[in-house]
Each structure stands twice: as structure tokens, then as C-alpha cells.
């Protein structure tokens, strides 16, 4: 599990001011916590962390000498400024199922030459115990042919007895569609008309 250093945030200081000072704000909440804990994370640490981790990732938060096993629940990202504004973490409780998402990553789509691979689903929603959490689902689409599709029920996560799927198993994750090239079609039609 990745470790991320954070410190408790003084609520007297506004989030905007903290961002200007090089921090990302956040909250830690959980069933066994009386109230949520406002935190701040050094911007550089947060950015480094999110090069490899995302929503649904497990992370150990080091907060003033205390280690808390958490799950990244929400990331507020400003795409215009290209900066992380806020991150919410859920403290994990042993023996308690949590709602999370697993990111879908398609592999070998460049090997498909009978059509174009369309990714129709970015993440799978599910519930699981902390030890069964899944961050990423890698799907090898290299052998797919035109007309093929992969559904959620075809993924390894669907066969995992420790996971309760929340996304409909019939949802299509990816398919291979025909490449529509209008220039070629027009040329073929003209060739057909000339032959008649």
C-alpha cells in the first residue's frame, strides 16, 4: 500500500490560501471516527502520488505519527489549472465492506487490425472488504476481432467471490467497431455504378 504524508488542517486558514502556499486540502472520514478530519498534503507529494494512484486506490495516510489505512473516495481536479484541489479519503475498517471503483485499463489495442477498439466503460463500481479491494482491471483486447465485445461479467472481478459488483454485469466495457472511412466507400460506390 502506498504511503502519503499529511497533516491536520487548521480550519481558520482558507483552502484558497493553503493552495497558494503549495498544499492540497482533503478530508478523512470513516465509521469509527467521531467526525471527519480536515487535512492538508504538500502539493508535490499529492501530484507524485496521483501519477500512479487514482480514485479507488488504497493508501496509508501518515498524519502526525498516526498511520491510517484509507481508500481514495473522491478527487476534485481543476483541469484548466491542471491541479488537484481536494482529496477525500475513507478510513478502512477491518471486516467492513466499502464501496469503491476499479479503473479499467485496455492493453494491446494496437494489435487489433480488423476494426477500432472502443472503450465504453472507464470504471467498475463494487463493494468489498479492505483486503479484497481492486484498483485496476487490466483487459487484454489484443485478440479481439470486428464485432467482438467484452462485458463486465467477462472481467476477472466478476468471478471474484469476495466482491459484490454494483455495475450491471451486462454493461459493455469495450468492443471492436468498423472503421468508417467515407472516401473509400464513395470510391467503391462509384466503381459499382460504373460497372452497371
Secondary structure, DSSP 8 states (H G I E B T S, - for coil): -EEEEEEE--TTS-HHHHHHTTEEEEEEE-TTSSS-EEEEEEHHHHHHHHHH--TT-EEEEEETTEEEEEEEEEEEEETTTTEEEEEEEEE--TT--EEEEEEEEEE-GGG--SSEEEE--SEEEEEE-GGG---EEEEE-TT--TT-EEEGGGSHHHH-TTEEE-S-TT-EEEEEE----HHHHHHHHHHHHHH-
